Amino acid sequence: MSSTDTPSGATGNPIPAALPGEPDASYVDPDLSLKDSVGTLPEDEQAWSDARDAARDEGVEAAEAHDQEVAQARADAAEEATAKAEEQAELREKVSAASALGAQPVVNIDLPS
């Protein structure tokens, strides 16, 4: 996957994919396409080898796509959390300013601490 295919967050920075060992990370089978021998394989073995390699390549593409989806979902959740925290901070400032002026709140606002 090229760097141009990497999704970006609101800041334009690339979003890292899920890291190995994380619960949402994908598994990719090991690459078994190495051939140490000289010459060609018999037709039936070559067909099996080609099918195995093609299946692994499809698995790698699917894993990359899944990891990017997970990373994008995490970035979206982080952006939403940041926006919500900023909104709450702004509301706290308004309530504090009103309290400093001696105003009594008309509605009891439950702010998380």
Biotite code that builds the C-alpha atoms (Angstrom):
import biotite.structure as struc

atoms = struc.array([
    struc.Atom([0.000, 0.000, 0.000], chain_id="A", res_id=1, res_name="MET", atom_name="CA", element="C"),
    struc.Atom([1.506, 3.324, -0.950], chain_id="A", res_id=2, res_name="SER", atom_name="CA", element="C"),
    struc.Atom([1.585, 6.371, 1.290], chain_id="A", res_id=3, res_name="SER", atom_name="CA", element="C"),
    struc.Atom([-1.030, 8.035, -0.904], chain_id="A", res_id=4, res_name="THR", atom_name="CA", element="C"),
    struc.Atom([-3.488, 5.249, -0.014], chain_id="A", res_id=5, res_name="ASP", atom_name="CA", element="C"),
    struc.Atom([-3.084, 5.890, 3.727], chain_id="A", res_id=6, res_name="THR", atom_name="CA", element="C"),
    struc.Atom([-6.125, 7.625, 5.214], chain_id="A", res_id=7, res_name="PRO", atom_name="CA", element="C"),
    struc.Atom([-5.499, 10.962, 6.904], chain_id="A", res_id=8, res_name="SER", atom_name="CA", element="C"),
    struc.Atom([-7.076, 12.533, 9.934], chain_id="A", res_id=9, res_name="GLY", atom_name="CA", element="C"),
    struc.Atom([-8.374, 16.081, 10.203], chain_id="A", res_id=10, res_name="ALA", atom_name="CA", element="C"),
    struc.Atom([-4.801, 17.333, 10.623], chain_id="A", res_id=11, res_name="THR", atom_name="CA", element="C"),
    struc.Atom([-3.699, 15.674, 7.389], chain_id="A", res_id=12, res_name="GLY", atom_name="CA", element="C"),
    struc.Atom([-1.309, 13.335, 9.192], chain_id="A", res_id=13, res_name="ASN", atom_name="CA", element="C"),
    struc.Atom([-1.361, 9.681, 8.122], chain_id="A", res_id=14, res_name="PRO", atom_name="CA", element="C"),
    struc.Atom([-3.271, 7.387, 10.437], chain_id="A", res_id=15, res_name="ILE", atom_name="CA", element="C"),
    struc.Atom([-1.168, 4.427, 11.597], chain_id="A", res_id=16, res_name="PRO", atom_name="CA", element="C"),
    struc.Atom([-2.596, 0.984, 11.017], chain_id="A", res_id=17, res_name="ALA", atom_name="CA", element="C"),
    struc.Atom([-3.313, -1.377, 13.877], chain_id="A", res_id=18, res_name="ALA", atom_name="CA", element="C"),
    struc.Atom([-0.075, -2.640, 15.372], chain_id="A", res_id=19, res_name="LEU", atom_name="CA", element="C"),
    struc.Atom([0.774, -6.341, 15.669], chain_id="A", res_id=20, res_name="PRO", atom_name="CA", element="C"),
    struc.Atom([-0.500, -7.790, 18.915], chain_id="A", res_id=21, res_name="GLY", atom_name="CA", element="C"),
    struc.Atom([-3.469, -5.445, 19.175], chain_id="A", res_id=22, res_name="GLU", atom_name="CA", element="C"),
    struc.Atom([-6.870, -7.128, 19.414], chain_id="A", res_id=23, res_name="PRO", atom_name="CA", element="C"),
    struc.Atom([-8.053, -5.547, 16.162], chain_id="A", res_id=24, res_name="ASP", atom_name="CA", element="C"),
    struc.Atom([-4.892, -6.306, 14.184], chain_id="A", res_id=25, res_name="ALA", atom_name="CA", element="C"),
    struc.Atom([-5.171, -8.684, 11.244], chain_id="A", res_id=26, res_name="SER", atom_name="CA", element="C"),
    struc.Atom([-3.222, -11.888, 10.816], chain_id="A", res_id=27, res_name="TYR", atom_name="CA", element="C"),
    struc.Atom([-1.362, -12.637, 7.619], chain_id="A", res_id=28, res_name="VAL", atom_name="CA", element="C"),
    struc.Atom([-0.076, -16.082, 6.750], chain_id="A", res_id=29, res_name="ASP", atom_name="CA", element="C"),
    struc.Atom([3.686, -16.326, 6.304], chain_id="A", res_id=30, res_name="PRO", atom_name="CA", element="C"),
    struc.Atom([5.076, -15.912, 2.808], chain_id="A", res_id=31, res_name="ASP", atom_name="CA", element="C"),
    struc.Atom([5.879, -19.384, 1.510], chain_id="A", res_id=32, res_name="LEU", atom_name="CA", element="C"),
    struc.Atom([6.642, -18.380, -2.064], chain_id="A", res_id=33, res_name="SER", atom_name="CA", element="C"),
    struc.Atom([10.434, -18.785, -1.718], chain_id="A", res_id=34, res_name="LEU", atom_name="CA", element="C"),
    struc.Atom([11.809, -21.511, -3.982], chain_id="A", res_id=35, res_name="LYS", atom_name="CA", element="C"),
    struc.Atom([15.346, -22.644, -3.197], chain_id="A", res_id=36, res_name="ASP", atom_name="CA", element="C"),
    struc.Atom([15.571, -25.239, -5.916], chain_id="A", res_id=37, res_name="SER", atom_name="CA", element="C"),
    struc.Atom([16.813, -24.755, -9.459], chain_id="A", res_id=38, res_name="VAL", atom_name="CA", element="C"),
    struc.Atom([14.393, -25.426, -12.290], chain_id="A", res_id=39, res_name="GLY", atom_name="CA", element="C"),
    struc.Atom([10.644, -25.570, -12.490], chain_id="A", res_id=40, res_name="THR", atom_name="CA", element="C"),
    struc.Atom([8.002, -27.442, -10.569], chain_id="A", res_id=41, res_name="LEU", atom_name="CA", element="C"),
    struc.Atom([5.809, -30.107, -12.135], chain_id="A", res_id=42, res_name="PRO", atom_name="CA", element="C"),
    struc.Atom([2.533, -28.725, -13.507], chain_id="A", res_id=43, res_name="GLU", atom_name="CA", element="C"),
    struc.Atom([0.328, -29.879, -10.612], chain_id="A", res_id=44, res_name="ASP", atom_name="CA", element="C"),
    struc.Atom([2.741, -28.528, -7.990], chain_id="A", res_id=45, res_name="GLU", atom_name="CA", element="C"),
    struc.Atom([3.160, -25.259, -9.899], chain_id="A", res_id=46, res_name="GLN", atom_name="CA", element="C"),
    struc.Atom([-0.621, -24.813, -10.063], chain_id="A", res_id=47, res_name="ALA", atom_name="CA", element="C"),
    struc.Atom([-0.872, -25.468, -6.313], chain_id="A", res_id=48, res_name="TRP", atom_name="CA", element="C"),
    struc.Atom([2.002, -23.069, -5.609], chain_id="A", res_id=49, res_name="SER", atom_name="CA", element="C"),
    struc.Atom([0.444, -20.330, -7.740], chain_id="A", res_id=50, res_name="ASP", atom_name="CA", element="C"),
    struc.Atom([-2.926, -20.775, -6.041], chain_id="A", res_id=51, res_name="ALA", atom_name="CA", element="C"),
    struc.Atom([-1.288, -20.638, -2.584], chain_id="A", res_id=52, res_name="ARG", atom_name="CA", element="C"),
    struc.Atom([0.609, -17.460, -3.471], chain_id="A", res_id=53, res_name="ASP", atom_name="CA", element="C"),
    struc.Atom([-2.511, -15.822, -4.928], chain_id="A", res_id=54, res_name="ALA", atom_name="CA", element="C"),
    struc.Atom([-4.536, -16.690, -1.825], chain_id="A", res_id=55, res_name="ALA", atom_name="CA", element="C"),
    struc.Atom([-1.850, -15.189, 0.423], chain_id="A", res_id=56, res_name="ARG", atom_name="CA", element="C"),
    struc.Atom([-1.744, -12.007, -1.678], chain_id="A", res_id=57, res_name="ASP", atom_name="CA", element="C"),
    struc.Atom([-5.519, -11.659, -1.347], chain_id="A", res_id=58, res_name="GLU", atom_name="CA", element="C"),
    struc.Atom([-5.198, -12.194, 2.402], chain_id="A", res_id=59, res_name="GLY", atom_name="CA", element="C"),
    struc.Atom([-2.539, -9.493, 2.658], chain_id="A", res_id=60, res_name="VAL", atom_name="CA", element="C"),
    struc.Atom([-4.732, -7.010, 0.769], chain_id="A", res_id=61, res_name="GLU", atom_name="CA", element="C"),
    struc.Atom([-7.733, -7.839, 2.951], chain_id="A", res_id=62, res_name="ALA", atom_name="CA", element="C"),
    struc.Atom([-5.635, -7.477, 6.120], chain_id="A", res_id=63, res_name="ALA", atom_name="CA", element="C"),
    struc.Atom([-4.300, -4.095, 5.006], chain_id="A", res_id=64, res_name="GLU", atom_name="CA", element="C"),
    struc.Atom([-7.809, -2.893, 4.223], chain_id="A", res_id=65, res_name="ALA", atom_name="CA", element="C"),
    struc.Atom([-9.117, -4.104, 7.593], chain_id="A", res_id=66, res_name="HIS", atom_name="CA", element="C"),
    struc.Atom([-6.241, -2.508, 9.511], chain_id="A", res_id=67, res_name="ASP", atom_name="CA", element="C"),
    struc.Atom([-6.833, 0.796, 7.745], chain_id="A", res_id=68, res_name="GLN", atom_name="CA", element="C"),
    struc.Atom([-10.567, 0.637, 8.538], chain_id="A", res_id=69, res_name="GLU", atom_name="CA", element="C"),
    struc.Atom([-9.738, 0.026, 12.210], chain_id="A", res_id=70, res_name="VAL", atom_name="CA", element="C"),
    struc.Atom([-7.251, 2.894, 12.220], chain_id="A", res_id=71, res_name="ALA", atom_name="CA", element="C"),
    struc.Atom([-9.760, 5.237, 10.544], chain_id="A", res_id=72, res_name="GLN", atom_name="CA", element="C"),
    struc.Atom([-12.466, 4.279, 13.055], chain_id="A", res_id=73, res_name="ALA", atom_name="CA", element="C"),
    struc.Atom([-10.052, 4.985, 15.910], chain_id="A", res_id=74, res_name="ARG", atom_name="CA", element="C"),
    struc.Atom([-9.095, 8.350, 14.429], chain_id="A", res_id=75, res_name="ALA", atom_name="CA", element="C"),
    struc.Atom([-12.754, 9.285, 13.967], chain_id="A", res_id=76, res_name="ASP", atom_name="CA", element="C"),
    struc.Atom([-13.514, 8.319, 17.581], chain_id="A", res_id=77, res_name="ALA", atom_name="CA", element="C"),
    struc.Atom([-10.555, 10.373, 18.807], chain_id="A", res_id=78, res_name="ALA", atom_name="CA", element="C"),
    struc.Atom([-11.713, 13.410, 16.812], chain_id="A", res_id=79, res_name="GLU", atom_name="CA", element="C"),
    struc.Atom([-15.233, 13.077, 18.235], chain_id="A", res_id=80, res_name="GLU", atom_name="CA", element="C"),
    struc.Atom([-13.864, 12.796, 21.777], chain_id="A", res_id=81, res_name="ALA", atom_name="CA", element="C"),
    struc.Atom([-11.688, 15.873, 21.255], chain_id="A", res_id=82, res_name="THR", atom_name="CA", element="C"),
    struc.Atom([-14.617, 17.872, 19.900], chain_id="A", res_id=83, res_name="ALA", atom_name="CA", element="C"),
    struc.Atom([-16.804, 16.810, 22.834], chain_id="A", res_id=84, res_name="LYS", atom_name="CA", element="C"),
    struc.Atom([-14.076, 17.731, 25.349], chain_id="A", res_id=85, res_name="ALA", atom_name="CA", element="C"),
    struc.Atom([-13.653, 21.150, 23.738], chain_id="A", res_id=86, res_name="GLU", atom_name="CA", element="C"),
    struc.Atom([-17.413, 21.708, 23.841], chain_id="A", res_id=87, res_name="GLU", atom_name="CA", element="C"),
    struc.Atom([-17.538, 20.775, 27.538], chain_id="A", res_id=88, res_name="GLN", atom_name="CA", element="C"),
    struc.Atom([-14.572, 23.052, 28.333], chain_id="A", res_id=89, res_name="ALA", atom_name="CA", element="C"),
    struc.Atom([-16.294, 25.931, 26.566], chain_id="A", res_id=90, res_name="GLU", atom_name="CA", element="C"),
    struc.Atom([-19.484, 25.295, 28.519], chain_id="A", res_id=91, res_name="LEU", atom_name="CA", element="C"),
    struc.Atom([-17.524, 25.206, 31.798], chain_id="A", res_id=92, res_name="ARG", atom_name="CA", element="C"),
    struc.Atom([-15.966, 28.568, 30.945], chain_id="A", res_id=93, res_name="GLU", atom_name="CA", element="C"),
    struc.Atom([-19.401, 30.083, 30.286], chain_id="A", res_id=94, res_name="LYS", atom_name="CA", element="C"),
    struc.Atom([-20.767, 28.731, 33.572], chain_id="A", res_id=95, res_name="VAL", atom_name="CA", element="C"),
    struc.Atom([-17.699, 29.978, 35.471], chain_id="A", res_id=96, res_name="SER", atom_name="CA", element="C"),
    struc.Atom([-17.976, 33.416, 33.898], chain_id="A", res_id=97, res_name="ALA", atom_name="CA", element="C"),
    struc.Atom([-21.659, 33.605, 34.784], chain_id="A", res_id=98, res_name="ALA", atom_name="CA", element="C"),
    struc.Atom([-20.932, 32.462, 38.354], chain_id="A", res_id=99, res_name="SER", atom_name="CA", element="C"),
    struc.Atom([-18.183, 35.063, 38.711], chain_id="A", res_id=100, res_name="ALA", atom_name="CA", element="C"),
    struc.Atom([-20.690, 37.762, 37.817], chain_id="A", res_id=101, res_name="LEU", atom_name="CA", element="C"),
    struc.Atom([-23.042, 36.467, 40.480], chain_id="A", res_id=102, res_name="GLY", atom_name="CA", element="C"),
    struc.Atom([-25.589, 35.043, 38.082], chain_id="A", res_id=103, res_name="ALA", atom_name="CA", element="C"),
    struc.Atom([-27.533, 32.047, 39.238], chain_id="A", res_id=104, res_name="GLN", atom_name="CA", element="C"),
    struc.Atom([-27.928, 29.289, 36.662], chain_id="A", res_id=105, res_name="PRO", atom_name="CA", element="C"),
    struc.Atom([-31.469, 28.843, 35.462], chain_id="A", res_id=106, res_name="VAL", atom_name="CA", element="C"),
    struc.Atom([-30.902, 25.213, 34.579], chain_id="A", res_id=107, res_name="VAL", atom_name="CA", element="C"),
    struc.Atom([-28.783, 22.844, 36.614], chain_id="A", res_id=108, res_name="ASN", atom_name="CA", element="C"),
    struc.Atom([-26.118, 21.642, 34.201], chain_id="A", res_id=109, res_name="ILE", atom_name="CA", element="C"),
    struc.Atom([-24.470, 18.345, 35.027], chain_id="A", res_id=110, res_name="ASP", atom_name="CA", element="C"),
    struc.Atom([-20.865, 18.653, 33.924], chain_id="A", res_id=111, res_name="LEU", atom_name="CA", element="C"),
    struc.Atom([-18.547, 15.688, 34.141], chain_id="A", res_id=112, res_name="PRO", atom_name="CA", element="C"),
    struc.Atom([-15.412, 16.430, 36.074], chain_id="A", res_id=113, res_name="SER", atom_name="CA", element="C"),
])
